[in-house]
Amino acid sequence: MTMRPHFGAAYAIARYRPSAEDEPGSLPRLIRRHKYGLDQAAGRALIEFLGAGLPLSADAYDIVIPVPLHWRRLWWRGFNQAALLGEEIAARLGRPLDATVMARKRYTSPQTSRHHDERVRNVRSAFVVKRRDRIKGRRVLLVDDVMTTGATVNECARAILAAGAVRVDVFTLARML
């Protein structure tokens, strides 16, 4: 039985189907280089994939929140790729970005090699809203780089709604379909 997600709409600008044969400038290759190759400069190239327009209405949101990294992964990587993307999205929408609203309260192993049910268990109760006052009664746009099964963004949306937000939508660069 499939449960209804906690988020409303989910927007992405591209499909995500990574393979070993990905071209060097392809979106999947750039995303992997950015996240796992620790190449922060690849983030600028990823922003180029957004193009001139976004499939979003600025009037629909009050705040933009990136999916948080656990402090250990942030220390290892040196940056949060969702926060870098979120900065660009927030600027284009003219909405505030707040990377302090949420935290990943426990370390979770990477989701990449997991199936849907394993991903759901891996992130269950992994996120906490630290600044309820920033989201209570507000419409939230949650930003991440890739959505595969939706387990991570769904768990974030659950926590955000439980903290008083009226709606959570999701924006990612790419979505696995």
N, CA, C and O of each residue as an XYZ file, in Angstrom:
708
protein
N       0.841     -1.168      0.000
C       0.000      0.000      0.000
C       0.893      1.241      0.000
O       1.800      1.352      0.826
N       0.646      2.160     -0.909
C       1.411      3.386     -0.998
C       0.684      4.487     -0.246
O      -0.506      4.720     -0.457
N       1.415      5.164      0.637
C       0.821      6.248      1.393
C       0.970      7.556      0.622
O       1.916      7.735     -0.146
N       0.041      8.448      0.835
C       0.086      9.764      0.222
C       1.264     10.536      0.812
O       1.480     10.498      2.023
N       2.031     11.240     -0.034
C       3.170     11.979      0.507
C       2.731     13.162      1.357
O       1.612     13.657      1.222
N       3.615     13.605      2.226
C       3.346     14.745      3.091
C       3.485     16.065      2.339
O       2.903     17.071      2.743
N       4.250     16.068      1.253
C       4.409     17.282      0.462
C       3.311     17.363     -0.589
O       2.693     16.358     -0.941
N       3.080     18.573     -1.082
C       2.077     18.783     -2.127
C       2.679     18.479     -3.480
O       2.809     17.315     -3.859
N       3.045     19.512     -4.207
C       3.628     19.348     -5.532
C       5.127     19.090     -5.434
O       5.790     19.514     -4.487
N       5.643     18.385     -6.435
C       7.086     18.154     -6.550
C       7.502     18.581     -7.949
O       7.006     18.058     -8.947
N       8.418     19.537     -8.006
C       8.889     20.081     -9.281
C      10.337     19.683     -9.504
O      11.137     19.644     -8.569
N      10.662     19.389    -10.756
C      12.046     19.104    -11.144
C      12.227     19.614    -12.563
O      11.269     19.683    -13.333
N      13.442     19.967    -12.900
C      13.681     20.456    -14.260
C      14.190     19.373    -15.200
O      14.232     19.578    -16.413
N      14.578     18.219    -14.654
C      15.105     17.160    -15.517
C      14.853     15.795    -14.898
O      14.608     15.667    -13.698
N      14.918     14.788    -15.742
C      14.882     13.403    -15.272
C      16.274     13.019    -14.829
O      17.272     13.535    -15.332
N      16.323     12.101    -13.874
C      17.613     11.644    -13.364
C      17.700     10.150    -13.572
O      16.999      9.372    -12.924
N      18.575      9.758    -14.491
C      18.818      8.336    -14.754
C      20.313      8.140    -14.873
O      20.840      8.082    -15.984
N      21.008      8.036    -13.751
C      22.463      7.922    -13.810
C      22.904      6.575    -14.362
O      22.258      5.554    -14.129
N      24.008      6.583    -15.094
C      24.608      5.345    -15.573
C      26.111      5.571    -15.723
O      26.584      6.707    -15.701
N      26.839      4.492    -15.874
C      28.288      4.574    -16.019
C      28.680      5.272    -17.319
O      29.801      5.766    -17.445
N      27.765      5.316    -18.284
C      28.071      5.911    -19.584
C      27.653      7.382    -19.683
O      27.624      7.928    -20.786
N      27.334      8.030    -18.574
C      26.919      9.430    -18.617
C      28.010     10.290    -19.247
O      29.195     10.125    -18.958
N      27.590     11.203    -20.106
C      28.515     12.150    -20.729
C      29.109     13.063    -19.655
O      28.446     13.324    -18.651
N      30.331     13.553    -19.834
C      30.969     14.400    -18.824
C      30.161     15.633    -18.420
O      30.197     16.003    -17.246
N      29.449     16.277    -19.312
C      28.687     17.474    -18.966
C      27.232     17.198    -18.645
O      26.447     18.133    -18.485
N      26.860     15.931    -18.548
C      25.461     15.593    -18.311
C      25.068     15.924    -16.870
O      25.921     16.008    -15.987
N      23.793     16.106    -16.652
C      23.300     16.438    -15.321
C      23.648     15.369    -14.288
O      24.151     15.722    -13.222
N      23.408     14.083    -14.544
C      23.773     13.077    -13.527
C      25.263     13.107    -13.178
O      25.630     12.981    -12.010
N      26.115     13.271    -14.185
C      27.561     13.299    -13.926
C      27.938     14.521    -13.094
O      28.740     14.419    -12.166
N      27.360     15.680    -13.425
C      27.644     16.900    -12.655
C      27.161     16.785    -11.205
O      27.850     17.212    -10.278
N      25.984     16.212    -11.022
C      25.456     16.047     -9.662
C      26.377     15.155     -8.846
O      26.691     15.478     -7.700
N      26.812     14.045     -9.413
C      27.716     13.144     -8.683
C      29.060     13.822     -8.397
O      29.610     13.673     -7.306
N      29.589     14.567     -9.378
C      30.859     15.273     -9.179
C      30.729     16.310     -8.066
O      31.644     16.497     -7.264
N      29.588     16.973     -8.030
C      29.341     18.003     -7.027
C      29.257     17.388     -5.630
O      29.905     17.865     -4.700
N      28.466     16.340     -5.486
C      28.222     15.744     -4.174
C      29.364     14.870     -3.677
O      29.791     14.987     -2.528
N      29.856     13.998     -4.545
C      30.808     12.987     -4.096
C      32.235     13.279     -4.510
O      33.176     12.734     -3.933
N      32.404     14.138     -5.508
C      33.744     14.538     -5.911
C      34.190     15.780     -5.182
O      35.284     16.293     -5.417
N      33.329     16.271     -4.283
C      33.626     17.435     -3.464
C      34.006     18.642     -4.319
O      34.868     19.437     -3.944
N      33.354     18.766     -5.465
C      33.651     19.839     -6.408
C      32.581     20.920     -6.290
O      31.549     20.874     -6.961
N      32.849     21.884     -5.429
C      31.877     22.946     -5.206
C      31.682     23.788     -6.460
O      30.606     24.355     -6.654
N      32.698     23.883     -7.315
C      32.583     24.645     -8.554
C      31.540     24.042     -9.493
O      30.963     24.760    -10.310
N      31.290     22.748     -9.390
C      30.273     22.118    -10.238
C      28.887     22.666     -9.923
O      27.975     22.554    -10.742
N      28.723     23.250     -8.757
C      27.446     23.850     -8.383
C      27.027     24.961     -9.336
O      25.844     25.096     -9.649
N      27.987     25.757     -9.801
C      27.679     26.826    -10.761
C      27.175     26.220    -12.062
O      26.235     26.736    -12.667
N      27.787     25.141    -12.489
C      27.344     24.474    -13.720
C      25.933     23.914    -13.533
O      25.121     23.947    -14.458
N      25.648     23.405    -12.348
C      24.308     22.876    -12.081
C      23.263     23.988    -12.124
O      22.144     23.768    -12.586
N      23.620     25.175    -11.647
C      22.699     26.309    -11.687
C      22.331     26.635    -13.143
O      21.212     27.062    -13.424
N      23.274     26.431    -14.056
C      23.008     26.687    -15.478
C      21.880     25.800    -16.001
O      21.148     26.193    -16.909
N      21.740     24.601    -15.426
C      20.668     23.700    -15.853
C      19.281     24.253    -15.521
O      18.285     23.831    -16.108
N      19.220     25.200    -14.577
C      17.929     25.797    -14.237
C      17.348     26.595    -15.400
O      16.131     26.715    -15.537
N      18.223     27.135    -16.227
C      17.741     27.957    -17.331
C      17.222     29.290    -16.829
O      17.470     29.681    -15.689
N      16.508     29.971    -17.685
C      16.025     31.324    -17.368
C      14.810     31.323    -16.444
O      14.677     32.202    -15.593
N      13.943     30.362    -16.602
C      12.707     30.358    -15.817
C      12.599     29.149    -14.917
O      13.242     28.124    -15.141
N      11.776     29.286    -13.896
C      11.507     28.179    -12.990
C      10.042     27.775    -13.110
O       9.192     28.615    -13.406
N       9.740     26.505    -12.886
C       8.342     26.063    -12.940
C       7.610     26.362    -11.627
O       6.781     25.570    -11.178
N       7.925     27.511    -11.014
C       7.388     27.867     -9.707
C       6.840     29.281     -9.735
O       7.289     30.115    -10.522
N       5.883     29.544     -8.887
C       5.348     30.890     -8.726
C       5.837     31.447     -7.388
O       5.650     30.824     -6.344
N       6.460     32.614     -7.427
C       6.967     33.228     -6.198
C       5.850     33.484     -5.200
O       6.074     33.422     -3.991
N       4.661     33.769     -5.685
C       3.525     34.056     -4.806
C       3.062     32.839     -4.006
O       2.310     32.981     -3.041
N       3.503     31.654     -4.399
C       3.046     30.430     -3.746
C       3.817     30.096     -2.468
O       3.412     29.202     -1.725
N       4.933     30.806     -2.198
C       5.800     30.429     -1.079
C       6.175     31.616     -0.219
O       6.259     32.750     -0.690
N       6.399     31.330      1.052
C       6.848     32.334      2.005
C       8.326     32.178      2.339
O       9.002     33.152      2.671
N       8.818     30.960      2.251
C      10.187     30.670      2.670
C      10.718     29.466      1.895
O       9.956     28.580      1.507
N      12.031     29.445      1.674
C      12.717     28.340      1.002
C      13.632     27.682      2.030
O      14.409     28.356      2.706
N      13.532     26.361      2.138
C      14.335     25.608      3.108
C      15.059     24.477      2.377
O      14.416     23.674      1.702
N      16.392     24.400      2.501
C      17.117     23.274      1.898
C      17.057     22.043      2.796
O      16.952     22.162      4.017
N      17.122     20.882      2.197
C      17.221     19.645      2.977
C      18.558     19.696      3.713
O      19.600     19.888      3.088
N      18.536     19.526      5.036
C      19.785     19.653      5.799
C      20.663     18.410      5.713
O      20.184     17.292      5.523
N      21.962     18.644      5.860
C      22.923     17.564      5.995
C      23.242     17.381      7.474
O      23.156     18.330      8.253
N      23.604     16.179      7.852
C      24.111     15.960      9.200
C      25.464     16.671      9.294
O      26.185     16.773      8.301
N      25.803     17.156     10.479
C      27.036     17.929     10.627
C      28.263     17.139     10.191
O      29.219     17.739      9.699
N      28.275     15.814     10.351
C      29.449     15.020      9.931
C      29.596     15.010      8.419
O      30.708     15.112      7.901
N      28.483     14.889      7.708
C      28.561     14.900      6.251
C      28.893     16.303      5.749
O      29.626     16.455      4.771
N      28.363     17.319      6.405
C      28.686     18.699      6.035
C      30.179     18.962      6.242
O      30.815     19.599      5.402
N      30.731     18.488      7.330
C      32.157     18.644      7.602
C      32.982     17.937      6.533
O      33.972     18.485      6.048
N      32.578     16.716      6.161
C      33.310     15.937      5.156
C      33.230     16.594      3.783
O      34.243     16.721      3.096
N      32.031     17.013      3.380
C      31.824     17.576      2.051
C      32.275     19.032      1.986
O      32.807     19.479      0.970
N      32.063     19.757      3.060
C      32.447     21.157      3.080
C      31.348     22.108      2.640
O      31.514     23.325      2.724
N      30.240     21.579      2.180
C      29.108     22.393      1.736
C      27.868     21.525      1.669
O      27.950     20.299      1.596
N      26.715     22.183      1.695
C      25.434     21.494      1.524
C      24.938     21.841      0.125
O      24.570     22.985     -0.142
N      24.928     20.870     -0.751
C      24.537     21.117     -2.143
C      23.096     21.616     -2.237
O      22.784     22.407     -3.127
N      22.219     21.177     -1.349
C      20.829     21.644     -1.366
C      20.748     23.118     -0.954
O      19.915     23.864     -1.469
N      21.606     23.531     -0.032
C      21.617     24.933      0.392
C      22.140     25.835     -0.717
O      21.632     26.940     -0.906
N      23.153     25.374     -1.455
C      23.668     26.174     -2.570
C      22.601     26.351     -3.645
O      22.421     27.449     -4.173
N      21.905     25.284     -3.963
C      20.808     25.369     -4.925
C      19.686     26.229     -4.360
O      19.108     27.042     -5.080
N      19.375     26.061     -3.088
C      18.328     26.832     -2.431
C      18.591     28.325     -2.475
O      17.659     29.114     -2.630
N      19.859     28.727     -2.340
C      20.211     30.152     -2.426
C      19.777     30.735     -3.767
O      19.206     31.824     -3.824
N      20.048     30.013     -4.828
C      19.687     30.476     -6.169
C      18.172     30.531     -6.350
O      17.640     31.502     -6.889
N      17.489     29.495     -5.902
C      16.034     29.433     -6.030
C      15.390     30.566     -5.228
O      14.504     31.256     -5.731
N      15.828     30.758     -3.998
C      15.274     31.819     -3.153
C      15.497     33.189     -3.785
O      14.600     34.032     -3.775
N      16.678     33.410     -4.330
C      16.974     34.696     -4.963
C      16.066     34.925     -6.170
O      15.548     36.026     -6.359
N      15.876     33.909     -6.970
C      15.020     34.046     -8.162
C      13.555     34.283     -7.784
O      12.834     34.994     -8.484
N      13.126     33.684     -6.681
C      11.738     33.859     -6.245
C      11.542     35.105     -5.386
O      10.410     35.526     -5.147
N      12.632     35.686     -4.926
C      12.530     36.826     -4.031
C      11.995     36.443     -2.661
O      11.280     37.216     -2.024
N      12.344     35.253     -2.220
C      11.904     34.732     -0.928
C      13.125     34.436     -0.067
O      14.207     34.175     -0.594
N      12.961     34.475      1.252
C      14.116     34.183      2.115
C      14.468     32.699      2.112
O      13.597     31.831      2.063
N      15.764     32.437      2.163
C      16.273     31.085      2.365
C      16.634     30.978      3.835
O      17.279     31.873      4.380
N      16.227     29.895      4.484
C      16.605     29.693      5.876
C      17.126     28.270      6.050
O      16.361     27.306      6.081
N      18.435     28.169      6.159
C      19.070     26.867      6.353
C      19.189     26.508      7.828
O      19.768     25.477      8.169
N      18.643     27.352      8.711
C      18.725     27.082     10.152
C      17.435     26.510     10.718
O      17.397     26.114     11.883
N      16.383     26.459      9.919
C      15.079     25.993     10.394
C      15.107     24.518     10.785
O      14.537     24.118     11.800
N      15.778     23.722      9.964
C      15.798     22.273     10.171
C      17.208     21.778     10.415
O      18.193     22.426     10.060
N      17.274     20.603     11.038
C      18.554     19.916     11.202
C      18.324     18.422     11.012
O      17.224     17.906     11.207
N      19.377     17.765     10.635
C      19.367     16.304     10.589
C      19.880     15.874     11.949
O      21.063     16.037     12.246
N      19.004     15.328     12.776
C      19.372     15.064     14.173
C      20.155     13.781     14.370
O      20.761     13.570     15.420
N      20.143     12.928     13.363
C      20.979     11.731     13.471
C      21.603     11.439     12.119
O      21.037     11.739     11.067
N      22.772     10.853     12.178
C      23.507     10.525     10.963
C      22.809      9.381     10.249
O      22.420      8.395     10.876
N      22.651      9.510      8.954
C      22.073      8.426      8.150
C      23.069      8.065      7.062
O      23.754      8.932      6.520
N      23.141      6.801      6.751
C      24.037      6.378      5.678
C      23.459      6.844      4.343
O      22.256      7.084      4.242
N      24.305      6.974      3.315
C      23.822      7.442      2.012
C      22.680      6.580      1.476
O      22.627      5.372      1.707
N      21.779      7.227      0.763
C      20.588      6.567      0.245
C      20.828      5.888     -1.109
O      19.998      5.091     -1.546
N      21.930      6.183     -1.769
C      22.110      5.823     -3.173
C      21.889      4.354     -3.507
O      21.302      4.058     -4.548
N      22.327      3.435     -2.681
C      22.206      2.015     -3.031
C      21.011      1.330     -2.381
O      20.930      0.102     -2.384
N      20.094      2.096     -1.830
C      18.965      1.516     -1.099
C      17.690      1.494     -1.944
O      17.488      2.332     -2.824
N      16.847      0.521     -1.654
C      15.525      0.453     -2.265
C      14.566      1.330     -1.467
O      14.912      1.805     -0.385
N      13.379      1.544     -1.988
C      12.426      2.487     -1.397
C      12.171      2.248      0.087
O      12.309      3.170      0.890
N      11.804      1.036      0.459
C      11.491      0.762      1.867
C      12.696      0.986      2.782
O      12.549      1.468      3.905
N      13.886      0.634      2.295
C      15.106      0.862      3.071
C      15.371      2.364      3.225
O      15.813      2.814      4.282
N      15.102      3.125      2.182
C      15.292      4.579      2.237
C      14.344      5.201      3.260
O      14.742      6.078      4.026
N      13.109      4.751      3.269
C      12.122      5.274      4.216
C      12.582      4.997      5.644
O      12.557      5.895      6.485
N      13.005      3.757      5.930
C      13.482      3.413      7.274
C      14.743      4.195      7.643
O      14.906      4.610      8.791
N      15.625      4.394      6.678
C      16.893      5.074      6.923
C      16.700      6.523      7.392
O      17.460      7.003      8.233
N      15.699      7.215      6.861
C      15.505      8.634      7.208
C      14.368      8.871      8.202
O      14.113     10.014      8.581
N      13.688      7.816      8.625
C      12.574      7.997      9.560
C      13.050      8.713     10.823
O      14.004      8.283     11.472
N      12.377      9.802     11.155
C      12.677     10.619     12.344
C      14.103     11.167     12.358
O      14.649     11.440     13.427
N      14.707     11.330     11.186
C      16.076     11.854     11.114
C      16.120     13.382     11.136
O      17.184     13.963     11.349
N      14.982     14.038     10.921
C      14.959     15.497     10.808
C      14.147     16.131     11.930
O      13.159     15.570     12.403
N      14.587     17.303     12.338
C      13.893     18.042     13.379
C      13.800     19.507     12.955
O      14.728     20.051     12.357
N      12.685     20.127     13.267
C      12.530     21.558     13.032
C      13.008     22.266     14.284
O      12.461     22.060     15.367
N      14.026     23.098     14.137
C      14.612     23.819     15.272
C      13.995     25.198     15.470
O      14.022     25.736     16.577
N      13.448     25.765     14.423
C      12.907     27.125     14.474
C      11.454     27.113     14.014
O      11.144     27.559     12.909
N      10.573     26.607     14.854
C       9.148     26.499     14.521
C       8.549     27.861     14.177
O       7.682     27.969     13.309
N       9.022     28.897     14.866
C       8.490     30.237     14.639
C       8.702     30.717     13.210
O       7.949     31.565     12.729
N       9.718     30.188     12.520
C      10.016     30.608     11.146
C       9.082     29.975     10.113
O       8.980     30.460      8.986
N       8.398     28.886     10.500
C       7.557     28.206      9.509
C       6.088     28.104      9.881
O       5.263     27.743      9.041
N       5.751     28.412     11.113
C       4.358     28.282     11.535
C       3.448     29.151     10.663
O       3.651     30.359     10.536
N       2.435     28.505     10.065
C       1.482     29.199      9.222
C       2.023     29.605      7.863
O       1.383     30.382      7.155
N       3.187     29.096      7.486
C       3.821     29.522      6.235
C       3.800     28.424      5.180
O       3.637     27.238      5.467
N       3.972     28.881      3.946
C       4.052     27.988      2.783
C       5.528     27.796      2.448
O       6.241     28.753      2.148
N       5.968     26.550      2.505
C       7.394     26.222      2.413
C       7.717     25.567      1.076
O       6.991     24.697      0.595
N       8.835     26.011      0.486
C       9.413     25.319     -0.656
C      10.668     24.623     -0.149
O      11.629     25.281      0.249
N      10.661     23.302     -0.163
C      11.781     22.475      0.276
C      12.642     22.169     -0.948
O      12.121     21.744     -1.980
N      13.953     22.381     -0.842
C      14.849     22.226     -1.988
C      15.877     21.144     -1.721
O      16.465     21.071     -0.642
N      16.085     20.297     -2.740
C      17.152     19.294     -2.721
C      17.677     19.162     -4.137
O      17.075     19.687     -5.074
N      18.798     18.464     -4.303
C      19.357     18.338     -5.645
C      18.649     17.264     -6.470
O      18.332     17.485     -7.639
N      18.402     16.099     -5.861
C      17.797     14.983     -6.589
C      16.706     14.346     -5.736
O      16.845     14.216     -4.520
N      15.623     13.955     -6.395
C      14.594     13.173     -5.721
C      14.495     11.833     -6.439
O      14.156     11.770     -7.621
N      14.791     10.784     -5.718
C      14.686      9.449     -6.318
C      13.362      8.834     -5.889
O      12.392      8.880     -6.646
N      13.298      8.263     -4.697
C      12.031      7.687     -4.229
C      11.168      8.719     -3.507
O       9.964      8.518     -3.347
N      11.773      9.813     -3.073
C      11.041     10.842     -2.335
C      11.060     10.630     -0.825
O      10.431     11.395     -0.093
N      11.764      9.615     -0.345
C      11.771      9.314      1.088
C      12.337     10.463      1.921
O      11.773     10.808      2.959
N      13.434     11.051      1.480
C      14.064     12.124      2.252
C      13.185     13.364      2.294
O      12.925     13.902      3.370
N      12.725     13.824      1.135
C      11.892     15.036      1.124
C      10.558     14.788      1.824
O      10.000     15.706      2.425
N      10.051     13.589      1.756
C       8.798     13.276      2.433
C       8.959     13.353      3.951
O       8.088     13.877      4.645
N      10.065     12.834      4.462
C      10.309     12.883      5.904
C      10.536     14.327      6.359
O      10.082     14.720      7.434
N      11.238     15.115      5.542
C      11.406     16.538      5.864
C      10.050     17.241      5.874
O       9.754     18.008      6.790
N       9.234     16.985      4.867
C       7.911     17.613      4.776
C       7.046     17.229      5.976
O       6.312     18.065      6.503
N       7.129     15.981      6.405
C       6.365     15.544      7.572
C       6.739     16.374      8.798
O       5.865     16.839      9.529
N       8.040     16.558      9.021
C       8.510     17.331     10.175
C       8.099     18.800     10.062
O       7.720     19.415     11.059
N       8.171     19.356      8.870
C       7.814     20.763      8.659
C       6.323     20.983      8.903
O       5.942     21.958      9.552
N       5.488     20.100      8.397
C       4.044     20.220      8.620
C       3.698     20.036     10.095
O       2.846     20.748     10.627
N       4.354     19.088     10.753
C       4.112     18.864     12.177
C       4.494     20.083     13.011
O       3.973     20.279     14.109
N       5.401     20.894     12.489
C       5.841     22.098     13.198
C       4.956     23.304     12.885
O       5.196     24.395     13.402
N       3.932     23.117     12.042
C       2.969     24.188     11.835
C       2.905     24.831     10.470
O       2.114     25.754     10.276
N       3.706     24.385      9.513
C       3.599     24.937      8.164
C       2.246     24.551      7.567
O       1.685     23.513      7.920
N       1.723     25.379      6.668
C       0.429     25.067      6.060
C       0.572     24.238      4.793
O      -0.357     23.534      4.399
N       1.743     24.322      4.152
C       1.967     23.540      2.934
C       3.463     23.405      2.687
O       4.244     24.299      3.012
N       3.848     22.271      2.106
C       5.232     22.043      1.705
C       5.216     21.501      0.285
O       4.592     20.476      0.007
N       5.907     22.197     -0.609
C       6.164     21.695     -1.953
C       7.656     21.435     -2.059
O       8.433     21.898     -1.224
N       8.054     20.699     -3.077
C       9.444     20.288     -3.247
C       9.948     20.730     -4.610
O       9.243     20.629     -5.614
N      11.184     21.225     -4.629
C      11.861     21.525     -5.894
C      13.217     20.834     -5.890
O      13.990     20.963     -4.942
N      13.494     20.100     -6.961
C      14.795     19.467     -7.144
C      15.280     19.745     -8.556
O      14.492     20.032     -9.457
N      16.581     19.655     -8.730
C      17.132     19.759    -10.082
C      16.637     18.609    -10.935
O      16.222     18.797    -12.079
N      16.685     17.421    -10.367
C      16.358     16.225    -11.136
C      15.511     15.279    -10.295
O      15.560     15.263     -9.065
N      14.737     14.498    -11.026
C      13.869     13.528    -10.379
C      13.953     12.207    -11.141
O      13.854     12.173    -12.368
N      14.135     11.140    -10.401
C      14.153      9.823    -11.009
C      12.718      9.392    -11.241
O      11.914      9.372    -10.309
N      12.399      9.055    -12.456
C      11.025      8.648    -12.783
C      10.971      7.213    -13.210
O       9.895      6.702    -13.521
